[in-house]
Structure formats: structure tokens, C-alpha cells
Amino acid sequence: MKKKIILTVAVVLCSLVAIGFMMGVFRNNTLYLDPTLPVGQRVENLLPQLTLQEKVSLCHGNSKFTISGLPRFNIPELTMSDGPCGVREDCLRDAWGSAGRTDDSSTALPSQVVLACTWNKQLALQQGIVLGAEARYRNKDVILAPGVNIMRTPLCGRNFEYLGEDPFLTSRMAVNLIRGIQSQGTAACVKHFLANNQEYQRNTINVEMDERTLREIYLPAFRAAVEEASVMCVMGAYNKFRGQHCCHHKYLLQDLLKGEMNFGGVVISDWDGCHSTDEAVLNGLDIEMGTEGGKKYNEYYLADPFLQGLKEGRYKESLLDEKVRRVLRLIFSTTMAGERPRGAFNTKEHQLHCLYVASEGIVLLKNDRHLLPLDSQRIKTVAVIGHNAFQRHAGGGGSAYIKALYEITPLEGLQRKYGKKITFHVAEGYSPDTTVDRKKLLREAVKAASASQVAIVFAGLTHVAKEENGRWTGWDNEGFDNRTWELPWGQYELIEAVRKANPRTIVVVIAGPAYSLAPFAGKVPALLYSSYAGMEAGNAIAAVLFGEVNPSGKLCFTYPVNLKDVPAHAQTSKEYPGEDGTVHYTEGIFTGYRWYESRNIKPLFCFGHGLSYTTFRYDSLVLSSPAINPNDTLMVSLKVLNSGTRDGAEVVQLYIHDEVSTVERPYKELKGFEKVFLRAGQAAKVTFNITAKELSFWDDRQKKFVAEKGYFKIFIGSSSQDIRLTGRFELKETAYISPSSAKLK
């Protein structure tokens, strides 16, 4: 009897021990589900439990905008959505058509070129917050934004999606955009890495540039996104770079991005941007999306072909694990992060943000005889002319397409605010429809202008894309570069006729940057640039025209007189659109205003230009020291006074000039800017910090940034040409700055 009891107790004890052991194992195997644990610990807990098939499933899309979840481990799909102008409407799971939902009309944000023209870093942060919150509310884990490609040619169909021609301005705005997006529990995906500066032949064109041009112009915004904003995702570009496709480019992805820049996030291909299993596996692509050519999801380059190569021993499993670790980190930082912001959608606050950005992003290019602002107490009749007066722009542009909750056109904005006081004579004037009677439209426009005290022509472009003679073409549209830089549809003839009928003619240009304004810029008294300013565009334009808002926008690009003045168009077709499948960036670092100043070419409107209804006076420039050492920070301060009679905002711009250099350098480069809001008569102190980094150039022999000892000038101005104050200081010793650590050596 005793033996039976002892045996029974032993069995029970062993069972309890076994159960306890198994429970401990189970608990250890599910640590990845605990959102309070560090992400890295969760990743390493889950990774060994995954099968080869499960790991590979995380490296490619399983629908248009998702990658597979891990059902065995209660991990949902990772969901992406297009940006940067807002969260796009949901499409069908396996096709580009609309899903037909009724709850996916979103806030239509001003395009990034409008945001860049605000030169307002705080608005960039807020735009990111709005975009991230709306994506989060719609259960999107990754928003494919921002776009930070540098404007090289005004013909690029996606310029409106980017932040202008200058790497410093682009970097500062992009960093805050990303920080805002990711503060909402949504991952940002900065794009398109790298040199996707034209849409013409974008899937095949090969870009050739020297290393200094890469380092000083086209890489800085991506570096800032990684090193300063900790962006979670980077999207590869369609084009080739030095002969290899960017989405699986060894130097760009492995050596620069993941090596030198220590990027710990996920590299995602642009949709249909992957072309090789070997290169994708070996050169740093983590997730393949949108591959076309009739391929099923399991036939993607990083799907079954990858799995088969692993089984056959052609690829090491460690290569797969490195990709999966990155993807799991993204998953545990977004969809499996535990508590994260719930998001918000179509709120009044979001709409108000759109109004602020649209208002601050309007650039007053010209205002002769103070025609603007208009006085609603004195003006009783206004002609509103042009197709863009009532065109809605949110529903176009390719992947920037937004199904807007609403969009206020310029005509609607004017009528809503002033319709009871002012009679508006409306005429279409021009139309993208080439079958219309243009002479009739012209006659109607002249009649409206003649019958009004003031005429406002809304010129520019739409995102129209259509097939002509068997070839698809578009204006300000993804996949197409604009055929010419002249405004189409007879707009020059229209503006000339309206101007003659009414000398008080104002032209508002709504288009991406930049198109030929020279035929009429010198003839009309007032000219504004607005671009695609989102759902509140019409209200913002009306407020600026009638002085409820004092314009404070500054150009984030240069408006040339002639296309041949643009560096990409100044030489041969090798520079644009390319010859034999290759485009050569022979202008090097001399892009945008750098080119115009180095060649003494006078632009129509310079980089940083933008007028106000008030005036600003700059004085009291103080440098903290006449000389600095390589590790020092130079403090530059000045006073800005609103010397006019209206409240307003000014963008104070700081440029650096190297007096003597062993290499050719631009005459000056933007290295600081601050936007200050001042009441009439109010003054404010503006301060900048300058380090050796801001003084440096890329030295390809030493593979470092170098700031050579010697004297530098500081230019403080209201634009790149309107310089108000100058200072001078000395860098006592040459500074060497390692690109991998961004520290002085």
C-alpha cells in the first residue's frame, strides 16, 4: 500500500513538474506578445520559432498594400498606404480599382511643394502629425511619405510632391514631417532612394553623377531622415544608379544606407521596382511590393524564388534572418506596439491645419503699385477667369491621389466669403478639353474682364493624363514628365487679352514648379504662386487676395526666365532627358540657385523670394566670435522689425560663402532659416548656430566632409538675392567630418 501511495505521489509530482516546465516554455515562447518588452527582445523571441516559409512571407506583398501576417502567432498583416498629400482611398485587394468604401474620404493636405513654400518647420511637424493620425485611424501601419527628391528639372511630373531644389531646406522640413508622422504610431517611409528626379523612362533610366554631387545634393535629406528623424522605412527608386536598379543597389542600400548611415529600418521596393532575386537578396531589399508582369504574389522575386534558393543552399538563411529582423522590428513598433495613439480622421483641427499651410504657402511674386490686397469695401465687381478657378486637384496626380472629404475651389472661396458684397463675373477662359471652342472662351473672358473693376486669372495646370496618338501624356502627374514647360491650352493668349481688357489683372498660378511665366510676368501688376494647396485652397487664396491673411510664402525653387537657364537643360540631351538610357548630372553640385549665381544668370524670381503686404527691417547682426575652432559653435543673431502697418511673417534666411577654397564651390549655400511672426511695429531676435558641418564640402579623396580653415561670410536676407546683412568670421583649423559618425576627426 505504501509503495502505491509513494508511486502515485511521484507520478503527480512529475506531472506537475512537467506541466510547470511546459508552461514556462510556453510563457517564454510568447514573450514577443508582450508590448512592454524591448522590441529587440520580442524579435529574438519570435524569430527562432518561424519556419522558413513564414520568414519568406514577410519579405513580399500579399496584396496591393499589405504583407502577410503570421496567423500561427496572432500577428496581423502589415498595411501600407500612399501619401504624401493624405491617406489615399482604399483600393481592391488585388487590383488598383477603388474598393468602393464610403468611409475613406480623407483630409486632402496641401502638396509638399506648398508646405515647403511656407518655410515653416512647425507646420511641417504638424502636417506629419495630421498625416500620421489619419493613417493610424484608418489602420494603416506605414504611410509612404515624405518624398524628398530634389527638383532638378521643372518638367518632372512629380515636383509638386517634393520639397524644392535645396537639400538643406528639404532636410529640415522632411525631418519634422517624419517626426510628426511617427509620433502617431505610424511608420513613415521616406522616398524615393535615390535620384528619382524625372518621370520620363523612370523604370529604366540610368543616373550618372559624381560622388560629391551625391553627397552634397541628393543624399542629405535621406541622411537627415535616417540619422535625425529615425525614419522606420525607406523606399527604393525606380531608376538605375550607376548601372544598377536602386531597389536592390549594393552601394546605395548596403554600403551607404545600412552601413555608413546605420539604418535599422526596412527597405521597401517601389511598386514593381524589383527586378532580380539575387540582387534583392544580396543587396539589401527587405520587402518587395507591387511586382507586375503577371506575377502572382508567391512568384515575386523575394517569394518562392527566394525560398527555393534557400532550400537549395544558394542563399544563407542569415540573409533572410537579417531581413526578417527588420520587418519584425517594424511590426512590433507599429501594428503590434501595444498602446499607441488611436488616430483622428477628418477633424476640424485637421481642416484648420490645411488652411494654415495653404495660406502660408502662397507666394506673392509681384505686387506693383500695391494692387493687393483688394479692398472688399471699395470693389464691387471682380472677374474670375480660368479653368483652375473651379478645378478640383485632390483627385489626380497618380499615387498622390486623394479622395477628399471636400475641396474648396478658388471661385467657391471667393463667393463664400465675399459673394454678398461683390458681383463675380465668371468665365472659363481655357480648358484642358481640346475639343472646345477656344475663341468663344476667350471672348467670354474678355467680356467678364471688361465688365469688372479687377480681373483675376487662375492659370496653371491640372493633373490631367490622357492618351494622344497612342501615347499617354500628363501634366503634373506621376509617370509622366511634362512635354513642355509652357502653360498649355492657350493660357498666354488668354492672359494677354484679359490684361488688355483690364489693366488691373491679377494672375494666380496653380501648378507644380515651375513653368514659363516670362510671357506675362512683366505685364501684369500682380502675380501669385499657389500650387496644389489641398482642401482649403480656395479659402486660403481668397483670404490672401483680400488681405485677411498677409502672404508669407517663399519660393522653394528658382523660377527661370528660359528653360535653357535650368542646369539640366543648359547643355545637351545627355543631361535631360538622357541619351542611350542614361542621364548625366554634369552640372554636379550646381543645382538651382547655385547654378544661376555661378553662371551670373538672372532668374525671373529667385530662390527664397516672396513678398508681403508689410515691410521688414533687419539690423544688429552679432557674431559670438570673430573666429572659431573646429569643435566650436558660432552663434549668429540679428534683430528683425516689422516696419510696416500690417501684422505679418518673415522668413529670415542665412547663407554661407567660403572666401577661398581648394575646390570649386557655390557662391553661397542656404544653411539656416527661421520664420518669425511679428505684429506691426514689433521686433524679434533671431538666432542661428553654425558649426563646421555647415561650412564643409565633400572631399572624395579623403572620403570625408572637409571644412577648410580660412574666412567665411555670412549673408542674412529675405531671399537668396535680397541680402540685408553680412558678417565675416574665421575657421582657425581645417575640420574633417566622418560621414559614418557625423563627428569631427
Buried (B, 14 or more C-beta within 10 A) or exposed (E): EEEEEEEEEEEEEEEEEEEEEEEEEEEEBBEBBEEEBEBEEBBBBBBEEBEEEBBBBBBBBBBBBBBBBBEEBEBBBBBBBBBBBBBBBBBEEEEEEEEEEEEBBBBBBBBBBBBBBBBBBEBBBBBBBBBBBBBBBBEBBBBBBBBBBBBBBBBBBBBBBBBBBBBBBBBBBBBBBBBBBBBBBBBBBBBBBBBBBBBBBBBEBBBBBEEBBBBBBBBBBBBBBBBBBBBBBBBBBBBBBBEBBBBBBEBBBBBBBBEBBEBBBBBBBBBBBBBBBBBBBBBBBBBBBBBEEEEEBEEBBBBBBBBEBBEEEEBEEEBBBEBBBBBBBBBBBBBBEEEBBEBBBBBEEBBEBBBBBBBBBBBBBBBEEEBBBBEBEEBEBBBBBBBBBBBBBBBBBBBBBBBBBBBBBBBBBBBEBBEEEBBBBBBBBBBBEEEBEBEEBBEBBBBBBBBBBBBBBBBBBBBBBEEEEEEEBBBBBBBBBBBEBEBBBBBBBBBBBBBEBBEBBBBBBBBBBBBBBBBBBEBBBBBBBBBBBBBBBBBBBBBBBBBBBBBBBBBBBBBBBBBEBBBBBBEEEBBBBBEEEBBBBBBBBBBBBBBBBBEEBEBBBBBBBBBBBBBBEBEEBEBBEEEBEBEBEBBBEBBBBBBBEBBBBBBBBBBBBBEEEEEEBBBBBBBBBBBBBBEEEEBBEBEBEBBBBBBBBBBEEEEBBBBBBBBBBBBBBBBBBEBBBEBEBEBEEEBBBBBEEEEBE
